Amino acid sequence: PSIWGKWKATIQFVAIGFAILAFDIDVGPLRLDQWLMGAAVVVTVLSAGDYFSRFRSVFTRTDRDE
C-alpha cells in the first residue's frame, strides 16, 4: 500500500463527483472540477513513480545461473 495510491483514489473520487455535479465554480482560468482532475493526474503520476521505484527489481533483469 502506498499513501500516494490512497491520495490518488481520494482525489479522483472527489474530482469525478465535482464533474458529475457540474458546479459552476471558477478558480482562475478553469473550473474547480478541472483543477481537481489536473491534481488527480499529478498524484497519479507520483503514485506510479512510487510503485515503479519500489518494485524496480521486478522490472530489471538479473543474470542468474540456474
Disulfide bonds with the S-S distance in Angstrom:
none
